[in-house]
Amino acid sequence: MALPGKVSLRKAMKETGGVISDLATHFSVTRQTVYRWMDHYEMRHELSAARTNMREVAKDVLYEKLIAGDVGVAMFVTRHLTADGEMIVFSPEVLRAMEVLGIQPSEAVQQFETLVKAEAQKKEMATHKTDSKTA
């Protein structure tokens, strides 16, 4: 396919949330071709903005479903969002390692929660022992 216009590429980037493989599918080209086009127009920096916008839209949808009482969404939010509403994000290296181990991200979050709770309980018990000795 011939190089699309900058406006067309920018529009597709917004529609796909800056996901390169989706852009490639949209234009029926390889991901490498999309990267070349972005370099041609010096647009790589715009990927981050498109991805941020996609995350904001996803958050809005989650919040709407949560308010509507969707239990599945409620479970997702409690497992994947921090107290300030930010997504818990795994690095690409950790995602690859989890894939090798056959662990789903939701399982990793559950295991992490269990570990943190256990460590907090140990610390509380140690604190109570110290407090009772000094009393």
Helices and strands as residue ranges (DSSP letters): H 6-16, H 20-27, H 31-41, H 45-67, H 71-80, H 92-101, H 105-134
